[in-house]
Amino acid sequence: MSIGVGIIGTGIMGADHARIFAGQIAGAHLVAISDADEARAGAVARETGAARATSDALAVINDPAVDAVLIASPDATHADFAIACIKAGKPVLCEKPLAPTAAEGLRVIEAEVAAGRRLVQLGYMRRFDPGYVEMKGLLDSGRYGEALAFHCVHRNASAPAHFDSAAAIVSSCGHEVDVSRFVLSAELASVQVLKAKRSRHATFDDPMLVVFETDKGQLVDVELFINAQYGYDVKGELVCETGTISFGPTLNTDIRANGVHATSLAPDWRPRFAAAYRIQNQAWIRSIASGVPVGSSAWDGYVATTVTDAGVKSLKTGETVAIGYEKRPGLYS
């Protein structure tokens, strides 16, 4: 059985997902693609072999040939489209964030709880990245004792034109929020945002250091540098009681020439996490076939937004902000 997939949104991520499904995913085929710009949707549909293109996202959700929906439209639309998918009884892989605010995220939670089953998976692809998966496995083995601290680096070559300090915390640091909860099997209890001297290449507070404390007393620090200029660079080091576990950027090429030993860096997140996106999308399709959810749930998406909301508050006040969630529904236990 091949699962018919519909995609909402054909921006950078939506178009990339369409290409992944067109050539790299078993057990699925593209049925319909929508975008507010119907011409752009049509171009992506022709490139990837999707049967239909439209400007009507709800038409994709309600298309009887569409068994599952991937949402990659603008952030403000995610919650409404996810709820429409839940009402239609269709599994959905939603790019992060789940919603612009925690309150809107709760609407999705309420709809899914009312439906009585998990249908939403959030696109936090780092949970499928081989580096993070191996790190978690080594920690869970117990060979290195308990985790004490988690050092994270998140650097981009340059910021999009619309970015500001708050967007860096919500959009960029949101990935570290989710993956630190995944790796540590812990909740984030407080956050403080520290501003470094501003880079001359930045128009907002950049770089920043975001420091979390978990409910287990561990520290998680995230260096956010959105205008690092030299490339996309994500690294992590887990400090344990009897050793450390770390990984760096995925090696594309390793060059030795002219007295220099160099490693190439990806220009943005897509080449760096290409394997993670492919593994995530394949796991989503398998989960639909098996009925066993994988990856980040709608609850994880709500938590991530709650944490980044607290981070934005700390950015504005300079204070350490306590993080509190609603009670976790049994559906997500």
N, C-alpha and C positions, 0 to 999 in steps of 0.2 A: 504494500500500500504506500502510495506517495502522498504526502501532505501538501495541500494547496496553500501557498503563503501569499498574503497580501502585504504590501509595504505602504505606509503612510509617511510621506515626506521624502524628497529626493535631493536634499542638500548633500553636504559632504558625507555624512554618516549614512543617510538613506541610500544614496547611490552606491556607496561601498558595500553595504549589506546586500543590495540587489546583486552586485557582481559576485559576492561570496556565495549566495544561494544559487546563482546561475552556473557556477563552475566548480564549487568545492564541497557541497553538502549533499550527502546521500539521503534518500528517502523523502525528498521534498522537491517541489517545483513552483516556480513563480506564476501566479495567476493574474494579479491585478496590482497596479501601482498608482498612487494618487499624489498630487502635489497641488498647492494653490496655483502654481504656474503649470497649466496643463501641457504646454509645449515641452517643458522640462521633464514632466512625467512621461510624456510620449517618447522623448529621446532616450531616457533610461530604459523604458519598456522595450524599445527596439533593440537597444544594445544587449539586453539581458534575456530576451525571448519571452517576456511576460505577455500574456494574452491581451490584456486590456490596460488602458491608461485613462485616468479621469482626474478632475479637480475636486471630486466629491469624496471625502474620506469616509463618510458614513456608507456610501455605496460599496466601498471596499469591505468594510466591516460586515455589511449585511449580504454580501455576495454569497450565494449558496455554494459556489465552487471554492470559496476561501475557507479553509479549515482553521487557520491561525494567522495572527496579525502581528507585524513588527511596526512599532511606532517610532519614527525618527523625525517627527515634525517639530516645530518650535516648542520650547519648554512649556509655555503657558497653555498649550493644548493637550499635554500628556494626560492629565487627570481625566478630563472629559472623554477623551478617546478610549482610555483604559476602562472607564466605567461602561462605555457603550459596548466594548468587547465583552466585558463580564456579563452584561445583560443579554448579549447574543450567545453566551455560552462558549466563547471562543478563546483559546489560550492566546496570550499576548506577551511578546518580548518588547519591553518599553525602554528606550534609551533613557539614561538618567538626565535630569532628576525625575522622580515620580510626579512631583508637583512643585510649583514655585514656593509654596509655603507648607509647613507641617499641617496646618488646619485643612488645606485642600488634599493633602496626602491621606488624611483620616477619612475623607469621603470615599476614596478608593478602597481603603481597608473595610469600611462599613459595607460597601457594595459586595466585596468579595466574601466577607463573613456571612452576609445575607444569602449569597449564592451557595454557601456551604462547602466550597472547595477552592483550592489555590489555582488561579488561572494566570496570574501576573508574575512574570520574571523581570527583574530590572537588569539593565545592560551594564552592570559592573563587571566588565570582562576580566578584570585582574584576578578574580577568583578562579579563573581558568588558565591564567598565565603559568607556564611551567616553573618559572622561578619562584613565584609566591606559593604555588602548590607544593613544591619540594620543600620550601622553608617551613610551611605549616606541618608537613609530614615529619620532618626532622624534629621539630619542637614537640609534636604530639608523641613521638617515640619515647620521650623521657630521657634520652641518652645525655642530654646537656642540662638537665635540671629545669627549673622553671624560668620563664622569660622575665627579665627585670626591666628592660627598656627596648624600645624599637625606634631606631633612627631612620628617617625617611627623607629622601631628596626628590623634589619635583621641580625640574627646570624646563622651561620652554625657550625656544630661540627668540620669539617675540610675541607680544600680546596682540590679539585681534583688536580692531579699532574700538569696539564697544566695551572692552574690558575696563574694570576699575578694581579697587582693592577688594570690595565685597564680592565681585564676580570671581576673583582669584580664589577666595575661600570657598565659595559655593561650587563653582564649576571644576576647579583644579583640585583643591584639597578634599573635595567630596569623595574622590577615588581613594585617598589615603584613609578617610574615615571608614569607608566600607571594608577595605582590605585589612586594616588593622584589627577591626572587630573579627574578621574571618580568621586571620592568622593567630591572634591571641585568644580567641574564644572568650572575649571579655567585652564589657560595655564601657563606653567612654563617659566618665562621670563629671569632668570639668574641662574647661578650655581657657587658655589665655593666648592672645595674639600680641606678639612683640614686633615692632617695626624697626628694621635696620636702616642704616643710611640709604637714602634713595639713590638708585642707579641713575646716571645721567641719560640712560636710554628709556627711562620709564616716565609716564605721566601720572602715576599713582604710587602708593606705597609699595615698593618692590626693591629688594626682597623683603619677606616677612618670615618670622619663625612662629609656628603655631604649636603650642604645647598642650597636650592632653594628659589627664590622669585617668586611669581605668578604675573600675570598681574592684580590681585586685591590687591596686596600689602601684601598678606599673606606669612608667612614663612613655609617652609617644611624642616625639618631636618631628615636625615636618618643616623642612626648609622649602618655602615657596619662592621661586625666582622665575618670573614669567617673561622677563626680557634678558635672558642670559646670553643671547646673541650667538653662541657657538653651536647650538643644536638642541635636540630633545634628549633629556638625560634623567632617567628615573632609576633610583638606587634604593636599596634597603639593607639595614644591618640589625639583626636581632641579637641583643646582649642577654645571654643566659647565665645560669649560675656556674657552669663549668666550661663555657666556650661561647663563641659567637657564630652566627649563621648569616651570610651576606650574599648578595648578588648585585651585579651591575647591569649596564645596558646590554641587550642582545647583540652579539658580535655579528656584524654583516661582513666585514672584511678586516683582516689583520695585516698591516702593511709594514714592511721593513725596507727602507730605501733612504739613500742620502744621509745616513747616520741617524735616522729617526725611526722609532718603532711607534706606530700609530694605529688606532682603531677608529673606523668611521662611525659616526653617530647619525641616527635618523633625523630628518628635518622636522618631523612632528610625531604625534602619537601613533599614527596608523601603521607605519612600517614596524615600529617597536612592538606593538601589540597585535600584529597581524595573526600570529598563531593563536593568541588568546581569543580573538574575534571568531576565528574559524572553529576552534574547539567549543566555544560558547554556543555558537549557532547550531553546531551538530548536536551538542548535548541537549539543547532546547527541543530540537526535532525528536530526538530519542525519548525525551521526557514526555512529550505529547503522546507518542506511541505507547509508552509503558504506563502512563498515568502517575509517574513518580516525579514530583517537582525537583528541580535542581537550581543552583545559583541563588542569587539574592531575591528575596521575596518582596512583595509590596510592603510588608512590615519593615524590612531592611531599608527600603527606599524612604519610608516615613521617618525612620530613625536617622538616616543620613541627613535628611532635611532639617530635622530637629537639632542635630549637632551643628550643622553649618549655620543655622539661624543663631545659635548661641555664639558661634565664632564671629559672626558679623557684629553681634552685640559687644563682644569683647574688643573687637577692632575699634568700635566707636568710643568705648569707655576706658579702655586700657586695663580693665579689671579682669580677674579670674571669674568666669561665669559657670555656675552649676548647670548641669544638663539633666533634664528630667523628661521622661517619656510617659505617655499614657500606658495603662495596663495592657500587656501583650495578650491578645485574644488567643484562645486555645487552638485556633486554626493554624497558628504559626509556631506552636510549641514543638 
